[in-house]
């Protein structure tokens, strides 16, 4: 479903465009673009964010959603007037350009082959209306004939004209019977004259100041690059695609889904195959008491032994490297359990004098 948002729209169209030669039409398209861009700079609207639908001798402009209409509408009108005056000072193959324009505000959406919404229809009907065409023909001294609907005239022109003479607007009923269209509009056909920008940083015809260029191109480009970098940084797939070799491989928990067969005991005794695993440190529950040769003396640093998971040795946590003969460790293999990896079927007598008639397993669950 299309998403509609409130937008300011402007439609422009040149008078008697089709009567000129191809060379004249090409000249008119170039100069029309310059006039429209001059008006956009005058209104301080970013060209990279303003959507345009080109129509040869005309254009439809859809401005960003959060455009300040009170400030933009008067500046757009004055920018068109000033741009047409400057463009006609040195006419090309097309000659003098005269334009019809319309402004309106409403809900707009993007469709398959154009823009949708009553606002788009409204500005298109106003530009092609006989009332606006007649206003341009009756005022030979004018290069611009503009139409705005009642709502925009009431909210902007009457409240804050910003250099526009509100008394010069004339109300008219625009009726197109064959299209069943009727609306009240205000028409404005000013005399051809320059309309200079009184702001501290004025917009000059044919010249884009450095700060305006940075604001219109560099800043939006940096913002788009920052947004793209943020999206890539938070997406594993995009990060691997954009930056090869940047895949983050975390530590896998082998016990989450159970062993996958690598390093398992082929005899089912519960002991992993030590040949398939990397060497590890000593096991405090299975000390190697038989390994007392001289080659083992260098395995421990002279500064002391690593206490392991138990910081201080106590009566229930003996030192695995120095067993206490007065406190035999039940996990240390003795005379009745010579092999810690094989079961002993005979009875066992622990150090307390109890006889164990069950099969004895070591602490590792064997």
N, C-alpha and C positions, 0 to 999 in steps of 0.2 A: 504494500500500500504506500502511496506517495506521502511524503512528509511535508507539510505546509508550514511556512514560517513567514512572519511579517517582514516585508521587504519594500524598499523604495525602488520604483521602476521609472525609467525614462525612455521614451521612444523619439527618434529624430528621423526626418525624411527631407530629402532635397527636392526643390522645385524644378520641374521640367528636366529631370535627369535623362530620360530616354530620348530626348530630342537632340542630344549632342553626339558627336562622333566617339569612336572607341578611345581615341587619345584624350578627348575631353572627359570622358567617363573615368578613365584611369587617373587623370589629374584630380578629378572631384573626389575620388575615393581616398587619395592620399591626403588632401586638404581637409576632408571631413574627419579623418582620423586625428589629425593635428588639432582641430577645433574641439573635438570631444575630449581628447587627452588634456587639453588646456583647461577645459571646464572641470574635469576631475581633479586636476592639481589644485585648481582654485578652491574646490570644495574639500580638499585634504582627504580624499578617499583613495585608498590603495588600489592601484590598477591591477595588481596581481590577485586581489580578492574580489574585484568587481567582475561579474560574469557578463559576457556580451554575446549577442546573437546577431551576426552580420547579415545584411540583406541587400548588399550592393549599394544602392543609393540611400540606405537607411540603416539604423542600428537600434537594437533593443538592449538596454543596460539594466542589470539587476544588481543593486548595491548590497553590501554586506548587511546581515540581519541587525546588527547593533549600530547602524548609521544614525548619527544625530540629525534628524530630519529638519529641525528648526534651524540649524546652522548650515546644513548641506544644500537645502532647496534654494535659498536666495543666492548662494555662491555658484551653484550650477547655472542658474539663469544668467547671472552677471558674467560668468565665464563663457557661456555660449555667445552672449552679445559681444564681449570683448574679443573672443577668438574669431568670430565672423568678420568683425571690423578689421582685424589685423590680417586675416587671410585674404580679404578682398583688396587690400592695399596693393598687393602685387598679384593680380589674377593670372592664372595660367591658361591652359588650353580650354578649360571649362568656362572661364569668365567669372562673372560675379556669382557667388553662391548665396542662395536664399533658402532658408530652412524653416520647416515646421517642427515643433517639438511639443511634447506633453509629459507631464509628471503626475504620478499617483502613488498611493501607498496601499498595500493590502497583502493578503496571503498568497504566496507564490511557492511553487514546487517545480522540480525538474522532471520532465517527461521523456518519452522515448525519442522524440524528434523536436523538442523545444520545451518551452516553459508553460506551466499550467497555472491557472488562477484568474479570478475576475479582474485583478489589477492589470495583468498583461493584456487582457481583452480591452480594458478601459483605455489604456494609453494608445493602443493600436487604433481603436475607433476614433479617438479624439484627433489623432494625427491625420487620419484620412477623411475627417468630417468636412462637409461643405462650409460650415461656419468658420473653421480655422483657415481653410483655403481662401475664403473670401476676405478674411481679415488681412492676410498677407498681400492679396491683390489690391485691396483698397489703399494700403499704406506702401506706396512705392519707395518711400524713404527708409523702409525697414528691411533689415536682412533676416529678422527673426519674428515668427509668430508663435506664441506659446499658449497652451491651455492647461489649466489645473482644475480639478473637480472642486465642488463646494467644500468638502471636508478639509482638503489640504489648504485651500484658500483661507478658511476660517481659522485653522489651527496654526498656520505658519505666516501667511502674508499679512493678515490683519494684526497678529500678535507681535511678531518680530520680523519685520521686513528686511532689516539689515541692508539698507541701501536701495531697496526696491520701492518705487513710488506706488503705494497701494491704490491711490485714486486713479491711476492709469489703467487699472484692470477693469474690464467691462464684462458684465455677466451676460450669458447667452444660454439658450436651451439648445443643446445638441441633440438632434433627432435623425436617426437613420431608419426609415420605415421598412426598407427591404430586409433589414437585419433585426427588426423589432428592438431597436436600441434607442434609449432616451435618457439623458442625464443633464443636470445643470453644471455649467462650467464657467470659468472666468478666463477671458482671453486678454492677452498682453502682446502688443506689437510696438516695441520701442523704436525710436529713431536710431539709425546706424551711427554709433559713436563709441569711442573707447570707454571702457569701464575698468578703471585701474583698481588694483588690489591695495587697500589702505593698511593692510596688516604689517607688523614689524618686519616680516620676511615675505615680501610680496612675490607673487607668481608672475613671471615675465614671459611674454609670448615667445615661443621658440627656444626657451632656455629653461633647463631644469637645474636648479641649484644643487650643489653637492649634498647638502643635508637632505633635500627632498629625494635625491637618488638613493641615498643610503636608507632612508625611511621606507621607500617604496620597493626596493629590491633586496638590499643586503640584509636588513632586519628580518623580513619574512623568510628569506632563504636560511638564515641562521636558526630561526625558530623551527622551520621544517626539519633541518638537520638535527636539532636537539630532540625533537619529537621522534624522529626515526631512530636515533641512538638509544633513546629510552625504551622504545619498543623492542629493539634488537637485544638490549641488555637484559630484558625481562622475559625473553623467549628463548628457550633452549634450541629449538629447531632453527629459528632465524639466526641465532648467534653462530651455530655450526655452519650455516650456509654462507653467511656474510663474512665470517672470519674463520677460514679453514684451520683446523687444529686447535680450536678453542673449546672443544667439548670438555665439560667438567665431568670427570669420572669420580664419583664418590666411592667410599668404602662399602663393599657389598657384605651383607651379613649372611654368611653361609648357613647359619643355623635357622634362618627364618623359614625356609621351605624344606629344610632337611638336607642331608648330604646328597650331592649329585653323583657320587660314585668315586670321585677322585680322592685317593688317600684312604679308602675304607679298608678294613681288615678282611682279606679274602677268606679267612677261616671262621669268621663270625664270632670271634672271641671278645669283640668290643674294643680292641686296640687298633688304632689306625696304623696303616703301613708307614713306618718311619722313613722309608725310602722315598715316598711320594710327598713328604712334607719337609719344609725347611727346618733346619735345626733350631732348637729353642733352649731356653735356660733351664736350670735345674728345677725339678718338681719337688716342692716342699713336702708333698704327701708320699712321694716315692723316692727317697734319697738312695743314691747308689753307694751303699756301704761297702761293697766289695771293691770299689774303685779307689784304692788307697795307695796306688803306686806313685812314684816320684813325678810322673808326668802330669799328675793332677794338681800338684802343688801350685802351679802358676795360673790356675783357673780363677783364683780369687785375688782381688787386689789386696795390697798390704794394709790399706787403710781400714779394713773391716769388711764385713759381709753385708750384702744388701738384705735388709730385713724382709723385703718382699711385701706381701699384702698385710703382714702383721708387724707394726712398727717396733713393738717391744716383745721380746720372748718371755713367756710366763710358764707356769706349770702345765698349762694345757696347750701351749704353743712352743715346743722345744725348738732349739736351734737346729735346722736341718743339716748344718755342716759339722756340728759338734754334738752328737747324741749323748745324752746322759745315761750311763749304764744303770743308775739307780732308778731311773724312770723309763722303762722300756716303752718304745713307741709301738702300739699295736699294728701300725702300718709298716713297720720295718720287718722284712722277712727274717724269721728265726730258724731254729733247727727243725721245727715242725712244718715250716712253710718255706722250703728252700727256693722255690720258683714262684715269683709273684704273678706270673702269667698262666699258671696251670693249677687246677684244683687238686687238693690233697684229700683223699677219701678217708684218711684215718682220723681218729678223734684228736682234739686239740685241748690242751690245758693252758689257760691263760695264766698270767702272773698272780691272779687272785685265787687260783686253785679251783676254778670252775671248769667242768668238762663240757666241751661243746661237741655234740654228736652230729651236728649238721655239717653240711659241706661249707667250707670256709672260703669266702671270697675276699679279695683285698679291697681296700677302700675305693678303688676306681670303679666298682660295680662289675667286676669280671665274674 
